[in-house]
Amino acid sequence: MRALLIVNPNATSTTSQGRDLLAHALASRLQLEVVQTTHRGHAAELAHRAALEQMTHVIVHGGDGTVNETVNGLLGAPRPEAMRDLPPGRTPLLGVVPGGSANVFARNLGISPDPVAATNQLLELLAAGTTRRIGLGRCDNRWFTFTAGLGVDALVVEAMEAARAAGHPATSGRYLRTTVRTFLKDRRRAPQLTVHLPGAEPVPEVHYAFVSNTNPWTYLEQRPVTTNPGTSFDTGLGVFAALSMGLPTTMRLARQLLTRSGDPRSPRLIRTDDVPTVRITAETPAAFQIDGDFLGRRSEVVFATEPDMLTVAAPAAR
């Protein structure tokens, strides 16, 4: 069985020792090729080649951005006439060993956030042949694995990317400080978004909107942040859109988001946990992110769900 190990050497929690351990362990079971990424989009290029060469496995050691690139490389750009470049069964099995700061996709699959523990877990999954089929979200001619959004979350991602480019590590504390600072700055702006849900009247004057493919939405160190508790890899999309950035509403929602059994609700919140599609428009181009990567600004984005798109090495659904 031929396999490709894609390593992002610049990911937050990757180390040379961890990379060597993972490569050595996988090489004992698979005919392994190891490639380190050198530029943005490189993981997509490598994954696409692996799919065309009919490799059986693609393993990613990196953060959520590297995973997203890999998934897009494996499946190709989503197109209405053909949602995948390769038929089911021809796409390599995807395995993930977390190497980033949040690792939301892997953790939502039940993969340990610790790279060494995740390596052992992956070996056990491969030995047992334990796999899972999952659905994906799509928007802006790309797949997303766990979240996409317009507004304040994308502004936070933009700020964090700038901080990392300046040499600052992407720690949970830096994320929290950046989120608070960005929120306080952005709350002064008039709401620009309108949310269009199937079978419902458009809802204008929305400040920000998250669209989720699974739950939790993200993690604050070990604590899950829950926006849409009824959303999973096996359901439609979750929508979480705020009609207010006032401090009372925001503080109430923040407490609900951080509750382990959270079920966020507010008269100033649009929330639905299982829709096939949602369209979001903006009066002026709004900041836009997919799986923690800032992608610029958009005036309109259509989000949709595609079930049963990808086979991953993961425990059974919880």
SULSULMO-V895662 format. One record per backbone hydrogen bond with DSSP energy under -0.5 kcal/mol. CO is the residue of the C=O (numbers start at 1). NH is the residue of the N-H. If there is no record, write none. Layout:
# SULSULMO-V895662
{{CO NH} {CO NH}}
This chain:
# SULSULMO-V895662
{{1 31} {2 56} {2 57} {3 33} {4 6} {4 59} {5 7} {5 35} {6 61} {7 9} {7 37} {8 11} {11 14} {15 19} {16 20} {17 21} {18 22} {19 23} {20 24} {21 25} {22 26} {23 27} {24 28} {25 28} {26 29} {26 30} {30 32} {31 3} {33 5} {35 7} {39 42} {41 45} {42 46} {43 47} {44 48} {45 49} {46 50} {47 51} {48 52} {49 53} {50 55} {51 54} {56 93} {57 4} {58 95} {59 6} {60 62} {60 97} {61 8} {62 99} {62 100} {63 67} {64 68} {65 69} {66 70} {67 71} {68 72} {69 73} {70 74} {71 75} {72 76} {75 85} {79 82} {82 79} {87 90} {87 91} {93 58} {94 313} {95 60} {96 98} {97 62} {99 13} {99 14} {103 107} {104 108} {105 109} {106 109} {106 111} {107 110} {109 315} {113 115} {114 118} {115 119} {116 120} {117 121} {118 122} {119 123} {120 124} {121 125} {122 126} {123 127} {124 128} {125 129} {125 130} {129 131} {130 314} {132 312} {134 309} {134 310} {136 306} {137 144} {138 304} {139 142} {142 139} {144 137} {146 213} {146 214} {147 291} {148 211} {149 289} {150 209} {151 154} {151 155} {152 156} {153 157} {154 158} {155 159} {156 160} {157 161} {158 162} {159 163} {160 164} {161 165} {162 166} {163 168} {164 167} {169 171} {171 175} {172 176} {173 177} {174 178} {175 179} {176 180} {177 181} {178 182} {179 183} {180 184} {181 185} {182 186} {183 187} {185 188} {186 189} {192 283} {193 206} {194 281} {195 197} {195 203} {196 279} {197 200} {202 204} {203 195} {206 192} {206 193} {208 242} {209 150} {210 240} {211 148} {212 238} {218 225} {219 221} {220 223} {222 224} {223 220} {224 226} {225 217} {225 218} {225 227} {228 231} {232 235} {233 135} {237 275} {238 212} {239 272} {240 210} {241 270} {242 207} {242 208} {246 250} {247 251} {248 252} {249 253} {250 254} {251 255} {252 256} {253 257} {254 258} {256 259} {257 226} {259 262} {266 269} {268 243} {268 244} {269 271} {270 241} {272 239} {275 237} {276 305} {277 198} {278 303} {279 196} {280 301} {281 194} {286 298} {287 151} {288 295} {289 149} {290 293} {293 290} {296 288} {298 286} {299 282} {301 280} {301 303} {303 278} {304 138} {306 136} {310 134} {310 312} {311 94} {312 132} {312 314}}
